[in-house]
Amino acid sequence: MENDIKKETEKIISECRECGLCSSGCNFLAESTSPAEMARKGITMEEAYGCALCGKCKAACPLGLSLQEMFQARRVKAIQNQELDPEEFNYFMPDYEENVMNAYRQYYHIDYRDLEIDESSDTYFFPGCTLMTYSSKLTREIYNRIHKKLCCRGILTECCGLPLYQMGLLDRAQQYTDSLIEKITQLGIKRLIIACPNCYYQLRETLKSTGVEIFTIYEAVDFPENSQEPLPKCTIHDSCPDRFDGVFARQTRAALKDCGFEIVEMANIFKDSPCCGSGGQISHFRPDLADKLVKDRLVEAKHTGAEILVSYCLSCVLNFARLESELAVRHVLNLLLGVDEDYADVKKRAAKIFAE
C-alpha cells in the first residue's frame, strides 16, 4: 500500500500544472492548496475521508489526473494503521447484520421472501440495497415487469460491497465479494438485471471473470408509449459512477423522451455533474460539505424551470429530497413506471427507528 500511495502522489507532484481547474469545480479541493502541494505535504486522514471519490477532478483535469486514487489509497492506509476504528462505522456496512438498512427493513416490515423465486432460473434482479430498502413499491414493480418479460425468477437482496471498498476495508470487502460471487455461482445465475449505477459498475468489475452478463434495468424493461397527456418538465442529475461511461445517462434520457417527458438540462451534466453529497460516504465525515453540494444542486435545478428533479440513483434522490425545495424529487423509474413515491420523509423515517 505504501508503494501505491507513493506512485499516485509522485504522479500528481510531477504532472500537476496547478491550473486550478479541478478546484474550481470541487468544494473540497477549493478549501485546500493545489493537488500537487497536497501530495507534497502528504494526505491527512481527514483529507482522505473528506473527498467524495466522485471523479470530477479527473474529468476536469486536462491531463486526466485522478486525485481519487490518491485519497482512496490513503483511506486504506488509515485502516491499516488503525487511525480510526472501523467498528464505529459498522452501522452502514453491508457485512454487519445490524446495519441501518437492515434495521429499516425490519422496522417497516419490508421483505421480499413472498416474491416468486425459481432457483432454476438463470436471470435475477439485483435492485441494490438502497432501492430495495427505501423504495419497496418501486422495487416490486420492477421485479414484476422483468419477471413477466424475461422469465426473471429471482431477486438478490445483497449489497454490491462498494461501501466497504470506499471506507478502505479491503479485507472485509474481499470477503464480502467472495461470498457474493459464491452465491451467484451456486444459484447458476447467468445474467443480472441491475437498477443502481453504483451496483452496475461495481459488479461489472467484480463479475467480469465469471461470465455473468450485466444489464441495466433500462435495457430490460418495456416502458409506456409516448403519452398523449402533457407531462411535467424534468431535469436530470447524473450520478458519479456513471461519469465517464455514461450508460445510465444516455439510457434514461432516451427512455424519458420516448415516454414524452421534456428534459431541460442543468449547466453541469454528464461528466461535469457534481456529487450529490453521498459519494465516498462524506455525509458521515463532512456533513457540511454534503449539505452544500445538495443546496447548490437544488438551486441549479430550479434555474432550469423544471418541475421535477430526477436521478437514476436513489442515493442521490434521497439526498436531494431531504431538504425542502420547490421541485419534486423522484427516481427516473418513478416517472417511467408511473409509481409515484415521495422521498421527503425517508430520512425522518430512518431517524425514528433510533429515537425510540
N, C-alpha and C positions, 0 to 999 in steps of 0.2 A: 504493500500500500504506500509506503514511503516513496517508492520509485514512481508510482502512479501520480502522486501529488507533485513530485519533483518534475516529472515530464510535463504535466499540464502547466505548472507555474512557469517553467523555463520557456515554454512556447509563448505564453502570454507576455512575459518580460521581453522576449526578443522580437516579437512580431507586432505587438500592440502599438499603434501610432498615436494613441492618446487623443483621438479626434473628438471624443465626446458623444458620438452618435448613439452608443449603447446607453449612456447615462441619461440622454435626453428623453428616452422612451421608457425608463425604469425608475420608479420612485426609490427603490432600494439603492441602486447604483448612484443615484443623484445625491444621496447622503454622504457618499464616500469620495475618495480621490479616484484617479483613473484606475482601470483594471491592472495596468502594469505596475502602478505604485502599490496597489493592494497585494499583488503577487510578490513584489519585492520585500514588503514588510512581513508577509506571512498572513494567511487567512485565520482569523479567530473562529472559535466555535460559534460565537454569537452571529458572526457574519455568515457562516455556513448555513445556519438554520434560519437566517433572515432572507435568504434567496428563495424565490418561488420555484426554482428549477424549471422555468417555463420556456426557456429557449429564445426569448425575444431578443436577448443580447446578440445571439448568433445571427438571427435574422437581420438585425440592424448593422452588424459589423461588415464593412466592405471586404474584409479578409475571411469572414466566416468563422472567426474565433469563438469558441464556446466556453464561457465562464462557468456554465452549469456543471461541466465535468470537474472543474477545479473545486467548486463548492461541494459537490457530491462526494468527491474523494476525501475532503476534509471532514464531512459528516461520518464517514466510515472510520476515520482516524479517531474522531471524538468517542465513538462507541468502543473502539479497541482500547483506548487509553482511559476508559471509564471516567470521562469528563462530565458525563451526565448519566443518570440512572434510567435505563430504558424501561424499567418496570413502571415508572411514573407515567408512561405514555401507552401503556397496555390498553387503556380504555378505548383507543381507536385502532388497535392492531387486530388483524383478522385471525391470528393464531391464538388469541386469548378469548376463551369462551365467554367471558362476561363483558365483552366489549359493548360499546354504546348501541351499535346497530342490532346486535342480538337482544339486548335489553329492550330496545324499542319494539322489535317484532313480538317479543314475548308479552310485553305490557299491553300492546294494542291488538294482540291475537292475530298477527299476520303469519300465515302458514300456507305452504304450497303442497302439502302432502296429499291434498284431495285431488290434485290435477292428475289426469290420466297419464300414467307412466308405463311405457313398454320397453323393458330393458333389451329387447331385440332390435329396437330402433337404433340406427347409426347417426341420427340427426338430433341434436339437443339445442335448447335455448340457453344462452348464458346472459342473463339480464344485468349482472353486476350488482354488487351489494347495496349501492346507493339507491338504484332504481327499485329493486325488489323490497327494500326497507321502507322507503318514503313515498313510493307511488305504486302500491299494490294493485290498484284498479287498472292502471296502465299496463303493468306487468302481465296481468291476467288477459287483458285484451290482446296484447301482442302474442302471447302464447297460444291463445285460441285461434288466431289467424294463421300462424305458421303451422299449427297442429293440423289444420284443415288442408292447407295448400301443399305443405312439404312432407306430410306424414311425420312431422316432428313429434315424438312421443316422450320427450324427456326434458327436464329442466335441471340445470346445475345451479345450486344456490351458494356456491363458493365465491370468495373474493379472488381477484386475479393475482393478489400478492403485492401490488405496487407500493402500498404504504410502508411495508417492511423494507423494501429496497430504498425508498426515498429517505427513510429515517437513518439508513446506514447499517441496518441489522442484517448483514449479508448471510450469516449462518442460519438465522431463523428464516430468512427469505428463501434460501435454497431448500431448506427442509420443507417449507410450505409448498414451494413449486414442485418438488419431487413427489410430494403426496398428491397434489392435483394431477400431475401427469400420470401417476399410477392409477388414479381413479378413472381418468379418461380412457386409459388403455384397457382397464378391466371391463369397462362398460362397452367397449368396442366402438367408441364414438369415432366417426369419420369426418363429420363436419359440425361446426358450431356456428350458430346464428347469434351475433353479438350486438347489443344495443348501446353499450357505453364506449366512447372513444378511448378512454384510458385502458379499458379491458381489451379492446380490439388491438391496440398497438403493443400492449404488454404480452398478450397471448400469441400474437403473430410472431413475436420473437421467441417466446418460451416454447412454442409448439412447432417451430419450423423444421425440426429434425424428426418429427413424429409422423408426418404425412397427413395430419388433421387439417382439413380445409377450413378457412376462416371467412365468414361472410358478415357484412353489416345487415342490420335489420332492414335497411332501405333497399337492399338488393333482394330481400326475401319476401317482403310484404307487398300485396297489391293495395294501393291507396285509391280513394274515391276519384271519380272523373271530375273534370273541371266543373265547379259549382256554378249554377245559374244565378245564385243569390250573391249580392255584393259581400265581399269578405273584408275583414279589417286589414289595415296595413301593418306589416310586421318588419322588425329589424332583427338581424341575426348576430349574436355573439359567437364568434368562433373560439373553440376551446384549444388550450395549449398543446395537447398531444397530437392534434391534427395540423399543427402549424406548418409543417414542411411538406407533408404528403397531400393534405387537403382532401382526403377521401370523403369525409363526412361533410365538409363544406360544400363540395360540389353536389353530392347526392341529395342533401337536404334542400338546397336551393332549387334543384331541378324538381324535386317532389312537391315542394310548396307552390312553385309556379304552375306545375301541371294541375294542381288542385284549385288554382285560381287565386291564390294569395298574391298580393302586391308586396314586393320586397323593397324597402328603402334602406340603403346601406349607410352605416356609420363611416366615419373617416378612417378608422383603424380596423381593418378586417383581414381575413386570411392570415398570412404570416406576420402582419403588423398588429394583430389583435393583442390587447393586454391580458394579463392573467386576471381571473375573476376574483382572486383573493383566497383561493383554497389550494393553489399549487404548492407542492413541496411541504404541505402541512403548515404554511406560515401563519394561518389563523391561530395556531396553538402557540407560536413563538413571537409573532409580531402582529397582534390583532389590530394595532394602529395602522399598519401598512395595508392589511387586508381590508379594513373599513374604507380607507382612502381609495383603493382600487375599485371597490364596489360603487362608492359615491360618484367617482369620476366617470365610470362607465354608464351609470344611470343618467347622468347629465348628458353625456354624448348621445345616448339612445333617444332621450327626449327631444333633442335638437333635430332629429330626423323627421319628426312629425308622425312617427309610428304610434299605433295604439297598443301594440304588444311587442315586448322584448322576448325573443325566443332563443333557446340554445339546444344543442343536441347532447349536452352533458348535464345530467341532473344536478351534479355538484355545483355547477355554475348557476343553474336555475335557483337552487336553494339559497345560494349566497346573495343573489340579486333580490330575491323575494323577501328576504328577512328585513330589509329596510323599506320604509314607506316610500311609495313612488306613484306618480300619476299613471304609469304604464302597468298594464297587466304583465306578469312574468310567467311564461309557460315553457314546457318542453316542446320541441318541434312535433313530437308524436302526439301530444295533446291536440294539436291543430289538425294533423293529418288523419288521425283516427277518430276525431270527434269525441274524445274522452276528456272532458274538462275537469281540472283539479286546481284548487287554489293552494299554493305552497306557502302563503304568507305566514301561517301559524305553525309550520313544521318545527322550527327551532324551539318555539314555545312548548309544543307538544313533547319534544325531546327533553327539555328542561324540567317539565312536570314530573317525569319519572324519578328524578333525583331529588326533587323538592319534597317528596312525600316520605 
